[in-house]
Amino acid sequence: MTRAEEPDELIRSPVRVSVRSASWGLAALGGGAAVVALLADRSAATSAASQVWSPFVLVAGLLLVGLAADQDGLFASIGYRLAVLAPNGIVLFAGAAVTTAVVTAVLNLDTSVVFLTPVLVYAARSRGEGEEALLIGCLLLSNAASLLLPGSNLTNLIVLGHLHLSGGQFFGHMVLPWIASVLITGGVIVVVERRSLKAAPVTEDEPRRVTPGLGVWAVAAVTVLVLVLRAPAVPVAVVGVLVSAVRMGSRREELSRVRQVLGVPVLFGLFGIAMALGTVGRAWSGPADLMSHLDAVGTAAVAAAATVVVNNLPAAALLAARVPPHPYALLVGLNVGPNLFVTGSLAWILWARTARATGSTPPIARTVLLGLVTVPLSMAAALAMLAVTGSL
């Protein structure tokens, strides 16, 4: 280490230690909660675990595939081309918003955050401006756009497990709320961040051409798996593990880097908490009784608050342990509500980790402030659209 590097290293080391300690603290909390749930009611805990395990397995696979794709230069190449095609920053943001909404709807909220965050960072760097606005838009729009299809957000699958709807039926209920939520969230970001979205020439040289390596082929494979399979978690995880194993075997990847990207303690901790709260919702009638006394607006508000307190996946496991009386309003709160704060969804963690992996600093405080503005407006619009479709 040189003298010039020492101050930065001294600053970063306590941060890394703090993050690592928090991650293992969350893992210990989740593990303890899962053990208590099993001891208290084994049957309810087993049922809760079977309801919530797949989101975490799917996310792990996507993270591994995303790491390989980034190493192959896929995201840098796509980001550069996106920047070249857009005549100005506003058009670039609009294109990014549409891309984010479509990828979220078709491929899943966490897929969108993991795959598109680096694309948009590289696009902004190529133009020289707008990185913060695109980063904020990627997260807030991914959450807001996860209302359209059952697989768009894994909370949808948890809640709708009781209702046995087809994808087409769910689409019919949620297409108008989805449009309203996306338009309002994107519109607020454009108004607030308009100064950073100025026209700017492409300032970076074109990155090397992407040759289809393991990362590129893995992205194609998991895209097909997510689109075709009703339960893609295990196949996607297998693809991610195989790609990582091959790359480490050929010395193109390091185990420490894989462990850092996966963040197993965080995933394990959230799973344990979700399992425990799902057990509570099955063994105790309190949450179900509360939901039965709320109207649609109250249901959405409670769900949004619950995501901030315990994260959206545990909140879904708790509030949908039994059949909810207003399932679509519940989903509006569970899907849009996480934009209120960093504890709202796993997507926040994935977004921040992926942004840092590209060398960017995620604007967390500004994203929270914008979330506080967009969430009430987009939830109100989505609920209004549910009323139009008769789904309240």
N, C-alpha and C positions, 0 to 999 in steps of 0.2 A: 504493500500500500504506500502511495506517495504522500508527502505532506499535504498536498492540495486535496487529496481524497479523504484525509483523516476527519476534518470537521463534518463532512456529509455523512461519513460512516458513523461518527459518534451520535449524530442526530437520528439517523435511520435505525440504529440498533435498538434503542429503547422502544421505538414504535413497533418494530418487528416483535420484540419480546412481549409488548402489551397486547398486540393482536393475537399472538400465539397463545398467551395466557387466557385471553377472552374466549378463544376458540375451544381450548380444552376445558375451560369452565363450563361452556355451553354443552360440550359433550358429556361432562360429568353430570350436569343437571338433567339432560335428556336420558342418560342411562339410568340414573337413579329413579326418575319418574317412570320409566318403562318397567323397572323391577317392582316398584311399588304397585303399579297397575296390575301386573301379573299376580302378585301376591294377594291383592285385594279381590280381584275377580278375573280368574284365568280365562273364562269363556268370553267375557266382554273384551278383555285385552287382546285375545287372539283375533276376534272379529274386527277390532279397530286396526290391528296391524295389517290384516289382509286388505283393509280398505285404503290404507295410506302408504304402503311400501313402494308401489310402482313409481310414483313421481320422483322419489329420490334415486332409484336405480336408473331411471331415464335421464335425469339430470347428470349423473355421474358419467354415463356414456357420452352424452353430448359434450361435456367439458373435455373429455379425452379426444374426441374427434375434432373439436374446435382448436385444441392445442396443435394437433398435427397439421390441420389446414393452414393455420397461421404460420407455422414453420415452413410450409411449402410456398408461402407468398401469395396465397389465394386472396386474402382479405385486402392486402395492399394493392393488388392489381385491380380488383373490383372497385375499390374506393377511388383510385386514380381515374378510372374510366367514368365513374359517376360524376366526379368533379369536372371532367372535360366536357361532358354532355350538357351540363347545366349552365345557362348563360349568366346567371347571377345567384346570389346566396338564397334568395327567397324561393326560386325555382328548385334549387338544390334541396332546400329543406322540405318543400312540397313533395319532391320525388322520394326523399328519404322517409317522409311520413307515410306515403302510400305504400312504399316497400315494407316498412315496419308493420303497418296494419295488416297487409296481406300475408306476410310471413308468419306473424303471430296467429292470425286466424287459421291458417292452413297447417302450420308446423308446430305451434305451441309457443307459449309465452317465453319459456326459458330458452328454447331454441333461438328465438328472435334475439334475445338479449346477448346470448353467447356468440352467435354468428354475426349479427349486424353491428354490435358496438365497435369492433375493430374496423369493419368496412367504413363506417361513418367517420371514425377518427382519421383514417387514412384519406378519405375524401376531403375532409376539412383541411388537413395539412397540405394537401395538394393545391388547394385554393389559397391558403394562407390566412383564412378567417373562418369564423363560425363553428369552431370545434365545440365550444361550450354549449351552444344552442342545439347542435346535432346530438351531443351526448345526452342532454336533458330530454330531448324529444325521443330518443331511442328508449329510454326507460319508461317515461310517463305514457308514451303512446303504446308501448308493449303491454303495460297493465290495462290501459283503457280499451285496447283493441282485442282483449281476450274474451269477449262476450259472445262471439259469433257462432262457434261450433263447439261441440262437447270436448274435443281434444285441444281447443285453443288454450285452455287453462285447466290444469289438473284439479283445481277446485270444482270445476264444472262436473268432472267425472265423479267426484266424491258426493256432491249434492244430488246429481241426477241418477245415481245408482238406485234410488228408490222409485224413479218415475218411468224407467224403461222407454224413453223416447228415442226415436230414430234421429239421425243427424239432420235430416230434412225438417222434421217437426221442430227440433230445437232452433234451427235456423229461422224458421217462420216466426217464432216468438221473439228472437233476439236481433234480427237484422236491423230494425229501426233503432233500437237502443244502441247498437254497435255503431251505426253511422253517427248518431248524435254525440256519443261519447268521444269518438275519434275527432270529429270536426271541432268540437269545443276545446278539447285538450290541445290539439294542434294550433287552433286559432289563438288561444291565449299565449302559447309559447311564441308564436310569430310576432304578436303585438309587443310582448315584453322584451323579446330578444332581437327586435328588428334592426337595431344599430349594428349588431354583430354579424348580421346576415347581408352585408353589403357585397356588391359585385367585386370580384377579385380575380386576377389572372391565375392560372395554374403556375405555381412557383416551384414545385418539385419536379425533378426528372422522372420520366416514366420508369416504374420499377421493372425488374427483369420479367420476362415472359414466364407465365406459369406453365410448367410441364406437369401433366397429370401424375402426381405421386400418390403415395398412400393416403395422405390427408385429403386430397381432392376426391379420390375415389370413395373415401369413407363418407365425405359429405353427401355425395350422390347416393350412396347406399342407405344412409340413415334417413335421407329425405324420402326415398321410396318406402322404407320400412314404416315411417311415421304416417305416410299417406295411406298405405295399403292395410296395415295391421290394426286391429282394434286394441291390441295390447302389445305395443312395440318396445316396452321397457327393457326386457331381457335381451332381445335381439340387438337393440341399439347398444346396450352395455357390452355385449359380446364383441361387437365391431370395435368399440372404443378400446377395450382391453387388448384385443388382437393387434390393432394398429400400434398402440403404445408398446406392446411387447416386442413387436418387430423392430420398431425404431430404436428401442433401448438395446436390443440384441445387436443391431448394426452400429451402435454407438452414435446415433443421430439424436438421441434424447437421453436426458439424465433422470434418474429416479427421483431426485430431489425436486426437480421441476414438475414432474407429474404429480407428486404429493402436494406441492404448493397449489397447483391449479385445481386439483380435486377438492381440497379442503375437507377431508373426511370427517374431522371432528365436528365441523359445523353441520354437515349433512346428517351425521349420526345424532347430534343433539336435537336438531329439529324433528327428526323422525321419532325419537323417544318422546318428545313433548307432544307431537301430534297423536301418537299412540295412546299416551296417558289421557289426553283430553277426549279422545274418541271413547276411551273406556269410561270416563266420567259421564259423557253424554248418554252412554248406554245403560249405565248402572243407576244414574240419578236422573230423575224427571225434571229437575229444576230448569235446565236450559230449554227443554221442550215446552215446559209450561210458560216460560218467558216468551218464547217465540209465538205461542198460540194466542197471547194477549196483545200482540203488536199488529198494527196495520202494515201495509207495504212500505211506507216511508220509514216507520220505526224499525222495521226489519232491516232495511238497507243501512240505516244509521248505526244500529247495534252491530251489524256485521262489519262495517267499516271500522268502528271503534275496536272491535275484537281483533281485527288484523293488526292494528297498531300494538295492542297489548301482547298478543301471543303469536303473531304471524298468520298469514291467510290459510295455509294448509292445516295447522292445528285448529284454527278457528272454524274451518269447514268441517273438520272431523268432530268438533264439539257441537256445533249448531245444527249439523245435518246427521247426527247419530240416529235420530228418528226423523220421520217424514216431516219436512218443514211446511207450514201452511202457505207461505209466499216464496216459493223456490226461486223464481226469477228475480224478484226484488232482493232476495238474499244474495244471489250471485252478483247483482250490481254492486252491493256493498263489499263483497269478498274480492271482486276483481278490480274495481275502480278505487275502492278505499285504500289499498296499499300504497297509493301515491302520496298519502298523507305523511308518511314517515319511513325511515330506513328499516324499521322492524316489520313493515307491512307484508313483505313477500321475500321469498328466496331470490327473486329477480334482482332486488337491490344489491344483495351480496355478490351475485354473479356479475352484475353490471360493473360494480366497483372493482372487482378482482380482474375482470377482462380489460377494463380501461387501463388499469395500472400495468397490466401485462404488455400493453402497447406503448408504455412510457407516458401515458396521459394521467392527469390528476382529475378524478371525477369531481364535478362541482356539487358536492352533496348538499351543502347548506342552501345554495340557490335552488337546487332541485326540490328540496323540501318546501321552500317558500312558494315556488310555483305550484307544487302539489296542493298546498293549502288553498290556493286560488282555484285551481282546476277541478278538484274533487267535488266540492259542493255543486258547482255549475254543471259538470258532466253527469253527476249522479241524478240531479234534478231533471236534466234533459232526458236521460235514459229512462227514468221512472215515468216521465210524461209519455214517452214513446210506448212503454209497456201498457199504459192506460189506453193509448190509441189502438193497440193490437188486442186489447182485452185480456192481457196476461198478468195483470196485477192481482 
